[in-house]
Amino acid sequence: ISDFRMPGMDGVQFLDKVRGLYPQSVRMILSGYADVEMITGAINRGAVFRFLHKPWDDRELLEAVRDAFERFELEVVAIAP
């Protein structure tokens, strides 16, 4: 989980790098700022699984994290020998 606004790079650029290093990871952005076009592009190319706005709703955040674990289990754990 990353914020969108960070020094040196934005959250999408950071999660693109994470994806390159750890392709099985499930990546999310939790931010009060959003460049909708950039986030949509990142989601469409698979760099970001989910985008959540600050301030967040605890139930929504927990559900997103639960969904991320389920996705990880379906894509990575189910494929492992």
Secondary structure, DSSP 8 states (H G I E B T S, - for coil): -B-S--SSS-HHHHHHHHHHH-TT---EEEES---HHHHHHHHHTTS-SEEEESS--HHHHHHHHHHHHHHHIIIIITT--
